[in-house]
Amino acid sequence: MVFKVSLYTFALTMRNKILIAAVDLFLNFGFKSITMDDLANKLGISKKTIYLHFKTKTVLVEASALHVFNEISHGIDCICELGKNPIEEIYDIKNFVMEHLKDEKSSPQYQLQKYYPKIYMTLKIKQFEVMHDCVRENLTRGIDLELYRDTINIEFISRIYFNSMLAIKNKDLFPEKILSVKELMENFLEYHLRGVCTTKGINILNKIKTQINQ
């Protein structure tokens, strides 16, 4: 029994090692360009070992995408539990997500949509559920704290926020030669916040922007 448990634990450990290494490669170089050979070489194992845990590259891509999604969702929950003012919270979430996605230099979401559309659609549904709830909560607290205007339509803004976030990650609409991912995110957040903030909220936003630009 102990021997069987040890084998099971070893198998889980190897699976996790493969998954974590795959996530790192995919986020740095893209889902399309990384091969199973690349992953095997990085880990110093055979492709056969990888295929014992992930039958195809598509299965590995899906597991990697869901792993990143779960990690980010948990991190966002932790940030929200800190109880910071809603404007600071949005910037903290942005910084956390960008760090976790390696500044999105491989355009992971765009590559999923282009090369793995079924995985992309599954992930999109999950992302909407998390982001929709997060933005609604942020807007509600912002109104309560008089940082956001009480005349805004929370349901409309939370949905347009999600779709706008998808749009700015579309490399056909926003090629990196025009704006970097960092510049896109900064401009989008300021665009969003200036549309919902009260004078009190704008003052906080300006302080945050000043700190960022220092």
C-alpha positions as a Markdown table, in Angstrom:
| # | Residue | x | y | z |
|---|---|---|---|---|
| 1 | Met | 0.0 | 0.0 | 0.0 |
| 2 | Val | 2.8 | 2.4 | 0.9 |
| 3 | Phe | 4.6 | 1.6 | -2.3 |
| 4 | Lys | 1.5 | 2.2 | -4.3 |
| 5 | Val | 1.0 | 5.6 | -2.6 |
| 6 | Ser | 4.6 | 6.5 | -3.3 |
| 7 | Leu | 4.2 | 5.7 | -7.0 |
| 8 | Tyr | 1.0 | 7.8 | -7.1 |
| 9 | Thr | 2.7 | 10.7 | -5.4 |
| 10 | Phe | 5.7 | 10.4 | -7.8 |
| 11 | Ala | 3.3 | 10.4 | -10.8 |
| 12 | Leu | 1.5 | 13.5 | -9.5 |
| 13 | Thr | 4.9 | 15.2 | -9.0 |
| 14 | Met | 6.1 | 14.4 | -12.5 |
| 15 | Arg | 2.8 | 15.6 | -14.0 |
| 16 | Asn | 3.0 | 18.9 | -12.1 |
| 17 | Lys | 6.7 | 19.3 | -13.2 |
| 18 | Ile | 5.6 | 18.8 | -16.8 |
| 19 | Leu | 2.7 | 21.2 | -16.4 |
| 20 | Ile | 4.7 | 24.0 | -14.8 |
| 21 | Ala | 7.5 | 23.7 | -17.4 |
| 22 | Ala | 4.9 | 23.7 | -20.2 |
| 23 | Val | 3.2 | 26.8 | -18.8 |
| 24 | Asp | 6.5 | 28.6 | -18.6 |
| 25 | Leu | 7.4 | 27.8 | -22.2 |
| 26 | Phe | 4.0 | 28.5 | -23.6 |
| 27 | Leu | 3.8 | 31.9 | -21.9 |
| 28 | Asn | 7.3 | 32.9 | -23.0 |
| 29 | Phe | 7.3 | 31.6 | -26.6 |
| 30 | Gly | 3.7 | 30.8 | -27.5 |
| 31 | Phe | 1.4 | 27.8 | -27.7 |
| 32 | Lys | 2.0 | 27.3 | -31.4 |
| 33 | Ser | 5.8 | 27.4 | -31.5 |
| 34 | Ile | 6.6 | 25.1 | -28.5 |
| 35 | Thr | 6.8 | 21.4 | -29.4 |
| 36 | Met | 6.8 | 18.4 | -27.2 |
| 37 | Asp | 10.5 | 18.0 | -28.1 |
| 38 | Asp | 11.2 | 21.4 | -26.7 |
| 39 | Leu | 9.4 | 20.5 | -23.4 |
| 40 | Ala | 11.2 | 17.2 | -23.2 |
| 41 | Asn | 14.6 | 18.9 | -23.7 |
| 42 | Lys | 13.8 | 21.5 | -21.0 |
| 43 | Leu | 12.9 | 18.8 | -18.5 |
| 44 | Gly | 15.6 | 16.4 | -19.5 |
| 45 | Ile | 13.0 | 13.6 | -20.0 |
| 46 | Ser | 11.7 | 11.6 | -22.9 |
| 47 | Lys | 8.6 | 12.5 | -24.9 |
| 48 | Lys | 7.2 | 9.2 | -23.9 |
| 49 | Thr | 7.2 | 10.3 | -20.2 |
| 50 | Ile | 5.2 | 13.4 | -21.2 |
| 51 | Tyr | 2.7 | 11.4 | -23.2 |
| 52 | Leu | 2.1 | 9.2 | -20.2 |
| 53 | His | 0.6 | 12.2 | -18.5 |
| 54 | Phe | -0.7 | 14.2 | -21.4 |
| 55 | Lys | -1.9 | 12.1 | -24.4 |
| 56 | Thr | -1.5 | 15.0 | -26.9 |
| 57 | Lys | -0.2 | 18.5 | -27.1 |
| 58 | Thr | -3.8 | 19.8 | -27.3 |
| 59 | Val | -4.5 | 18.1 | -23.9 |
| 60 | Leu | -1.4 | 19.7 | -22.5 |
| 61 | Val | -2.3 | 23.1 | -23.9 |
| 62 | Glu | -5.8 | 22.9 | -22.3 |
| 63 | Ala | -4.3 | 21.8 | -18.9 |
| 64 | Ser | -1.8 | 24.6 | -19.1 |
| 65 | Ala | -4.4 | 27.2 | -19.9 |
| 66 | Leu | -6.7 | 26.1 | -17.1 |
| 67 | His | -3.7 | 26.0 | -14.7 |
| 68 | Val | -2.9 | 29.6 | -15.4 |
| 69 | Phe | -6.6 | 30.6 | -15.2 |
| 70 | Asn | -6.9 | 28.9 | -11.8 |
| 71 | Glu | -3.7 | 30.6 | -10.5 |
| 72 | Ile | -4.8 | 34.0 | -11.6 |
| 73 | Ser | -8.4 | 33.6 | -10.3 |
| 74 | His | -7.0 | 32.6 | -6.9 |
| 75 | Gly | -4.6 | 35.6 | -6.9 |
| 76 | Ile | -7.4 | 38.0 | -7.8 |
| 77 | Asp | -9.5 | 36.6 | -5.0 |
| 78 | Cys | -6.6 | 37.3 | -2.6 |
| 79 | Ile | -6.2 | 40.8 | -3.8 |
| 80 | Cys | -9.9 | 41.6 | -3.4 |
| 81 | Glu | -9.9 | 40.2 | 0.2 |
| 82 | Leu | -7.3 | 43.0 | 1.1 |
| 83 | Gly | -10.1 | 45.5 | 1.0 |
| 84 | Lys | -8.2 | 48.3 | -0.8 |
| 85 | Asn | -10.1 | 51.1 | -2.4 |
| 86 | Pro | -11.5 | 50.0 | -5.8 |
| 87 | Ile | -9.2 | 52.1 | -7.9 |
| 88 | Glu | -6.0 | 50.7 | -6.3 |
| 89 | Glu | -7.6 | 47.3 | -6.5 |
| 90 | Ile | -7.9 | 47.5 | -10.3 |
| 91 | Tyr | -4.3 | 48.4 | -10.7 |
| 92 | Asp | -3.1 | 45.7 | -8.3 |
| 93 | Ile | -5.1 | 43.1 | -10.2 |
| 94 | Lys | -3.6 | 44.4 | -13.5 |
| 95 | Asn | -0.1 | 44.2 | -12.2 |
| 96 | Phe | -0.6 | 40.7 | -10.8 |
| 97 | Val | -2.1 | 39.4 | -14.0 |
| 98 | Met | 0.6 | 40.9 | -16.2 |
| 99 | Glu | 3.3 | 39.4 | -14.0 |
| 100 | His | 1.7 | 36.0 | -14.1 |
| 101 | Leu | 1.3 | 36.1 | -17.9 |
| 102 | Lys | 4.9 | 37.3 | -18.4 |
| 103 | Asp | 3.6 | 40.6 | -19.7 |
| 104 | Glu | 1.7 | 38.6 | -22.3 |
| 105 | Lys | 4.7 | 38.8 | -24.6 |
| 106 | Ser | 3.6 | 35.6 | -26.4 |
| 107 | Ser | 0.0 | 36.8 | -26.7 |
| 108 | Pro | -1.4 | 33.7 | -25.1 |
| 109 | Gln | -5.1 | 34.5 | -25.4 |
| 110 | Tyr | -4.8 | 35.5 | -29.0 |
| 111 | Gln | -2.8 | 32.3 | -29.8 |
| 112 | Leu | -5.4 | 30.2 | -28.1 |
| 113 | Gln | -8.2 | 31.8 | -30.1 |
| 114 | Lys | -6.3 | 31.3 | -33.4 |
| 115 | Tyr | -4.9 | 27.8 | -33.0 |
| 116 | Tyr | -7.0 | 26.2 | -30.3 |
| 117 | Pro | -10.5 | 27.7 | -30.6 |
| 118 | Lys | -12.3 | 25.1 | -28.6 |
| 119 | Ile | -10.0 | 25.6 | -25.6 |
| 120 | Tyr | -10.3 | 29.4 | -26.1 |
| 121 | Met | -14.1 | 29.2 | -25.9 |
| 122 | Thr | -14.1 | 27.1 | -22.8 |
| 123 | Leu | -11.6 | 29.5 | -21.1 |
| 124 | Lys | -13.6 | 32.5 | -22.3 |
| 125 | Ile | -16.7 | 31.4 | -20.5 |
| 126 | Lys | -14.7 | 30.8 | -17.3 |
| 127 | Gln | -13.0 | 34.2 | -17.6 |
| 128 | Phe | -16.3 | 36.0 | -18.1 |
| 129 | Glu | -17.8 | 34.4 | -14.9 |
| 130 | Val | -14.8 | 35.5 | -12.8 |
| 131 | Met | -14.3 | 39.0 | -14.4 |
| 132 | His | -18.0 | 39.8 | -14.5 |
| 133 | Asp | -18.3 | 39.2 | -10.7 |
| 134 | Cys | -15.1 | 40.9 | -9.9 |
| 135 | Val | -15.9 | 44.1 | -11.9 |
| 136 | Arg | -19.5 | 44.2 | -10.6 |
| 137 | Glu | -18.2 | 44.0 | -7.0 |
| 138 | Asn | -15.5 | 46.7 | -7.7 |
| 139 | Leu | -18.1 | 49.0 | -9.2 |
| 140 | Thr | -20.5 | 48.5 | -6.4 |
| 141 | Arg | -17.9 | 49.3 | -3.8 |
| 142 | Gly | -16.7 | 52.3 | -5.8 |
| 143 | Ile | -20.2 | 53.8 | -5.8 |
| 144 | Asp | -20.6 | 53.1 | -2.0 |
| 145 | Leu | -17.3 | 54.9 | -1.4 |
| 146 | Glu | -18.3 | 57.8 | -3.7 |
| 147 | Leu | -15.3 | 57.1 | -6.0 |
| 148 | Tyr | -17.6 | 56.1 | -8.9 |
| 149 | Arg | -20.7 | 57.9 | -10.1 |
| 150 | Asp | -23.9 | 56.5 | -8.7 |
| 151 | Thr | -25.6 | 56.9 | -12.2 |
| 152 | Ile | -23.5 | 54.3 | -13.9 |
| 153 | Asn | -25.1 | 51.1 | -15.1 |
| 154 | Ile | -23.1 | 48.3 | -13.4 |
| 155 | Glu | -24.3 | 45.5 | -15.6 |
| 156 | Phe | -23.6 | 47.3 | -18.8 |
| 157 | Ile | -20.1 | 48.4 | -17.7 |
| 158 | Ser | -19.1 | 45.0 | -16.3 |
| 159 | Arg | -20.0 | 43.4 | -19.6 |
| 160 | Ile | -18.4 | 46.1 | -21.8 |
| 161 | Tyr | -15.3 | 45.9 | -19.6 |
| 162 | Phe | -14.9 | 42.2 | -20.3 |
| 163 | Asn | -15.4 | 42.5 | -24.1 |
| 164 | Ser | -13.0 | 45.5 | -24.3 |
| 165 | Met | -10.4 | 43.5 | -22.4 |
| 166 | Leu | -10.7 | 40.8 | -25.1 |
| 167 | Ala | -10.5 | 43.4 | -27.9 |
| 168 | Ile | -7.3 | 45.0 | -26.8 |
| 169 | Lys | -5.6 | 41.5 | -26.8 |
| 170 | Asn | -6.5 | 41.1 | -30.4 |
| 171 | Lys | -3.2 | 41.5 | -32.3 |
| 172 | Asp | -5.0 | 42.3 | -35.5 |
| 173 | Leu | -6.7 | 45.3 | -33.9 |
| 174 | Phe | -3.8 | 46.3 | -31.7 |
| 175 | Pro | -0.4 | 45.2 | -33.2 |
| 176 | Glu | 2.5 | 45.6 | -30.8 |
| 177 | Lys | 4.2 | 48.0 | -33.2 |
| 178 | Ile | 1.5 | 50.6 | -32.3 |
| 179 | Leu | 1.2 | 50.0 | -28.6 |
| 180 | Ser | 2.9 | 47.6 | -26.2 |
| 181 | Val | 0.8 | 45.3 | -24.0 |
| 182 | Lys | 1.8 | 47.5 | -21.0 |
| 183 | Glu | 0.7 | 50.7 | -22.8 |
| 184 | Leu | -2.5 | 49.1 | -23.9 |
| 185 | Met | -3.4 | 48.1 | -20.4 |
| 186 | Glu | -2.5 | 51.5 | -18.9 |
| 187 | Asn | -4.5 | 53.3 | -21.5 |
| 188 | Phe | -7.5 | 51.0 | -21.2 |
| 189 | Leu | -7.6 | 51.2 | -17.4 |
| 190 | Glu | -7.4 | 55.0 | -17.5 |
| 191 | Tyr | -10.1 | 55.1 | -20.2 |
| 192 | His | -12.4 | 52.9 | -18.0 |
| 193 | Leu | -11.8 | 54.7 | -14.8 |
| 194 | Arg | -12.2 | 58.3 | -16.1 |
| 195 | Gly | -15.5 | 57.2 | -17.5 |
| 196 | Val | -16.9 | 56.0 | -14.1 |
| 197 | Cys | -15.0 | 58.1 | -11.5 |
| 198 | Thr | -16.3 | 61.0 | -9.5 |
| 199 | Thr | -14.1 | 64.0 | -8.8 |
| 200 | Lys | -13.0 | 62.2 | -5.6 |
| 201 | Gly | -12.1 | 59.1 | -7.6 |
| 202 | Ile | -10.3 | 61.1 | -10.3 |
| 203 | Asn | -8.1 | 62.6 | -7.6 |
| 204 | Ile | -7.1 | 59.1 | -6.4 |
| 205 | Leu | -6.5 | 58.0 | -10.0 |
| 206 | Asn | -4.2 | 61.0 | -10.7 |
| 207 | Lys | -2.1 | 60.2 | -7.6 |
| 208 | Ile | -1.8 | 56.6 | -8.8 |
| 209 | Lys | -0.8 | 57.7 | -12.3 |
| 210 | Thr | 1.8 | 60.1 | -10.9 |
| 211 | Gln | 3.3 | 57.2 | -8.9 |
| 212 | Ile | 3.4 | 55.0 | -12.0 |
| 213 | Asn | 5.1 | 57.7 | -14.0 |
| 214 | Gln | 7.8 | 58.5 | -11.4 |
